[in-house]
Amino acid sequence: MTLLALSVFSACSDYQLEVELEEPGAAYPEGPHPLPPATPSPAPVIEVQPTFHDFGEGVPWEAVTQSVTVTNVGHKALEVTGLRYDTASVELSFSADEATNGQLPWVLQPGESRVTQVTYTPIDEGADQGTLVVDSNDPVQPRVDALQVGAARFTGFTTGWYIVNDDTPYDLTSNAAYRVDYDGDPDAYWYEPSGNNGMTASTDVPGDFADLRDYVITRAGGPTPVTGPLSFYAPSELPDMLEGSFSYILCDFWMDPSDDPARYSISSGPVDDGVRVIVNGAILGELSYNQSGSWPLTNAVPGEVNTLVVILMDNAMWEKYVNDLAFYKDGVMVGG
C-alpha cells in the first residue's frame, strides 16, 4: 500500500492532513477475479479406451490381441452391467477375463479400471470388424461402443486346405423329394449337416454359402499347406443308401486382378462315394463312385478372395475318399 500526502488549508488556520489512499491494482487487481474450485459432481463417469483400433493387415492364423480398458473417471461408484461383442466374423473374439475381473456386474470405484481383450486371428483377405458394447450406470453415457477392424492378405495362391471329417451317420430317408438310390447320388447332399443343404436349390446363394464356409472354418482348425495334390481317406461302416456322412475340404484362393479365370481349373481323381464341387456358392459339378473330373474356375473373381468347398459324401460301406484334388493354371498345378 502507498501513502499519499494530501494538504488541506482552511481560512482560519493552517493544518495538514495526511490521508492513506490505495493505488489501483495494489490490493484488488483489475480484470476478472478467479472463481473458487467447483465441487465435483458425485456421479459415475465411464471411459473406454481405445474406442477404435485397427489391427491392420495381419498374417493368416497369427493371433494378435488388443486390450480394451474400462475406467471409472467419475466421483461415484460405476456399475458395469453388460459387455457384448457384436461381430459377424469368426476371426474376432472377445474375452472379459472374468478369472481376473470377476463376473458381471463390475463395481468400479473412482479411478478403478478393468482390462478386457479382443483377439484377431485373420484367416483370409476379407475385411473384419467387431464392436464391444459396454453398458453401465453412467447417467450421461450409459452405453459406450468400441470398434475394432482388421484384414489380412495371404501370399501366394491359397492359404491351404481346411479339412473337416465328420463320421456322424445322418439319416438319408427323411425327405421323399431327395431319395438316395445309388453310390454318390447327388440327392444325398441335401442332408449335409451345415444347414445349407449342400447349396441344393438355394434361394440365398451368398448368404447360404457364407454360412457353409463359416461352418467349415470354425471346425477345421489350422490349414494344411498346399504342397501337392490332396488325397483324403477314411473307413466307413454305413448301411447302404440309408445313412450318410459328410466331410468337407475348403480352400480360399486368390487371383491377381489381371488374371483370366478361364486359365484355372480344379481337378479330382477317383472318389468314393461322391463329391460335390462348389466355388463361390455355385455348384460346378459332382462325381459319383470311382469317377474323376475337372472344372474351369470361370466364376472365380480376379482381385478378390474366392472360396472352394468340396463336400465328400459317403452313403455305403466300406470307405470314403477323394484322390489328387488340386488347382491347375494352364495345366500346371498351383499351390501355396
N, C-alpha and C positions, 0 to 999 in steps of 0.2 A: 504494500500500500504506500502511496506517495502523498506527503503532506504539502499542501499549497497554502501559502500565507495570503490572507485577504485583509487589507487595511480598510477600516471604516472610520470616518470622521463625522462628528456632529458639530453643530454650530456653537454649542456651549463648551465643549471640552474636547480635548484631543485624546483619543484612545485607539488602540489597535487590537483587533480581534482575529485570532487565528482559527480557521475552520478546516477540518480534515475533509478532503474530497478524494473520491476514488477515481483513478484514471479508467477510461473504458477498456474493458478486456482484462483488467488486472485480476479480479476475482471471478467474474462471470464472462467467459469468452463469448464473443459474438458468434452467431451461426447456430445450427441445430445442436441440441443437447443430447447425449447418448441416453437410450432407453435402458431400463433395468432388464436383466436376462428374463426371457419368457419361461414360464413354468412348463416343463414337458407335459404333453398330453398323455394321460395314463391309458394308452391303447396299444395293442399288439400291432406290429408292422412287419409284414413278410418281405423277405428279399430272396430271390432265387438267382443264382449265378452259376454259369452263364445262361442267359435266356436264348442264346443261339450259338450253335457250334457246328462248324463244317469239318467233317473228318477228311475231306479232300479225296484224292484218288488213292485208294489203298491197294494192298497186294492181296489177291484172292486167297481166302482161307487164313489170312493173318489177322487175328483179332486185335482191335485197338479199343481202349477203354477211356472214357471221359467222365470225370467227376462232375456232378451237379449238386451244389450246396444250397441247403435251405437254412436261412438265418432269421432270427427274430431281432430286428433293429429297432423295435419299439420299446415301450416302458411298462409293458404289462405282459403276462404270460401269453404266448402264442400257442394255439392248439391246431396242429396239422391233422386234419380229419380224413384226408383222402390223397392217394397217389395212384394215378392211372397212366399207363403208357399206351398211346394210340399210334399204331403203325400197321400198314398193310404188308410190310416187308418181313421176311423170315431172317433177314440179315442184321436187324437191330434188336437188341434185347435190353431189358431194364432190371436192375436189382436195387431194392430198397435196403439191402444189407440189414435185415431185421436181427441177425445174430448180434450185431453191434448196436444198432439203433433202437431195437425193441419193436414190438408190434404197434400199429396204429391204434388209437390216436397218439401222436407225439406231443408232449407239452414242453415247449421251449421257453426258458426264462430269458429276460432281456440279454442280448449278446450271445445267446447259445445257438449252436448250429447242429445240423445233421448232414452227413455226406452220403449221397447215393451214386450209382454208377450206371452209365449207358455204354453198352459194348456193341461195336460194329465189326462184323465179320463179312466182308464183301465176298460174293461168290460169282458175280457176273458184272457186266459193264453198266447195267441199268442203274438209274438214279434211285436212291432210297431216302426216305425221311420218316422221322418219328417225332412225337410230341409228348413230353412229360407234363401231365396236368396235375397241379398241386392245389388242393382245397384247404382252406384254413378259416379261422375266426377273425381274420383281419377285417375290420368293418369297412374299410375303403376298397380293398382289393382282395376279395375272398377267393379268387381264382387267379393263378399265375400259370402261363404256359411257357415251356422251354423247348425249343425246336432243335433237332439235330438232323443233319443231312450228310450224304456221302455218296460215293460212286467208286467203281474200280474198273480198270481197263486191263484185261489179261493180254499177255503177249502170245504171239503165235496164233494158230488156227482155233484151238479149243482150250478149255480148262481141264478137260479129262472126262472119263466115263463115271457117271453116278449110277450105282447098281443097287437095286433093292430086290432081294429074293424072298418072296412071301410063299411059304409052303402050306399056308392055311387052305383047307378044302372048302370051296364055295359052291353052293347049290347052283346047278345049271338048268333047273327044270321049272323055276317059278313063273316064267313068262312064256306063254304059248306062242307069242309072236317071235320069240328068239329061241328056237328049238335046235339043240346041238345034235347033228346027225352023223358027223364024221370027224376024224382027227384033224384038228386045225380049222374047224368050221368057224367062220368069222362071227356067227351069231353069238359065240361064247364071250366076245369082248364086251357085250352088253352087261355082263355080270362082274366085271372087274371092280375091285372094292374102293376105288378112289371116290366114287360117287358121280363120276363123269361118263360112265358107260363106254369108256374107250373112245370117246368122241362120236359114238354111233348116233346119227340123227340129231346132233347138237343144234339147238336153236340159239345158242350164245357161244359161238366158237372162241372169241378172245377170252371171255370170262371162264368158260369151262377148261380151256387149255391152260390158263394161268393157274387154276385150281389143281389140275393134273400135275403141272410142273412143281408146284409147291408140295403136293403130296409126295412126290418122289424125292425132292431135295431134302425135306425135313426128315426123311427116313434113311437116307443113303449114307450119311457121314461124309468123310472126305472123298475126293475124286481119285480114280485110278488113272495115272498118266497114260496118254496115248503113245505107245511105243511101237505098235504094230497092230495087225488085225485082232479084234477082240473075240474070244470064244468063251462061252459060259455053259456050264453043265451042272445038273442036279438030278438025283434019283427021284422016282415017282412011284406011288402006290395007289393012285386014284382009280376008282371004278370007272369003266369006260362010259363016257358021254353023260354021266350023272353029276359028277363034281369036277371042279376045275381049280387050278391055282394060277396065280399071275405074278410074274416077275417083270421088273422094269429096268431099262437101260436108257439113261438120259445123257445128252451131251449138248452143251452150249457151244456154238461156233461162230466165228467172225470172218466176214469177207471184207476186204478193202473196198472203199467206195467205188473204185474204178473196176472192180472185178465183174465178170459176167457169170451169173449163177448157172447158166447152161453148161459151163465148163466143169461143174462139180456134180458128183453123184454120191449116193450112199448105197453100199452093196453088202449082201449077206450070202453066206454059203448055206448048206442044208440045215434045216431046223426040225424040231420035234417039240410039241405038236404043231405049233404055228406061231407066227409073229405078225403084228400089225405095225407099220412104219408111219409115223406122224411127224410132220415138220411144220412148226408154227401153227398148229391146230388143224392142218389139212392132212387127211389120210392119203398117203401116197400109194399104199397097197398092202396086201397081205401075202404071206407064204404059208402053205399048209405042209403036212408031213413030208420031209425029205426034199422039199423044193428049195431052189436058190433064186436070187433075184437082184436087180439093180434099178435104182430110180434116180432120175436127174433132179437136182435141187433147184428147179426153176422158180419155185415160190419163195426161195430164200431172198433176203433183202440185203444188198451190199451196204456197208457202212453202219450196220446195226448188228446187235447180238441176236442170233437165231437159235432155236431150240429143236433138237431131235429127241423124240421119245419113241422107243421101241418097246412094245408090250409083248412079252413072251408068254404064251398061253399053253397050259398043259391040261388035257382032258382025258388022258388014258395012261395006263402003266406002260413002260417001266422007267421012263426017264424024260427029261426035258432039256433042250439045248438049243443054242444058236452058235453057228460057226462063222469065223472070219468076217465079222462085222467091221466095216471100215469106210472112211471117206476117201474119195478119189478126185483129183483135179487133172484133167486131160489124160486120164488113165493111170496116173501115178498116185499112190497112196499119200495122203496128207495127214498130219497129226499135230501134236502139241507144238 
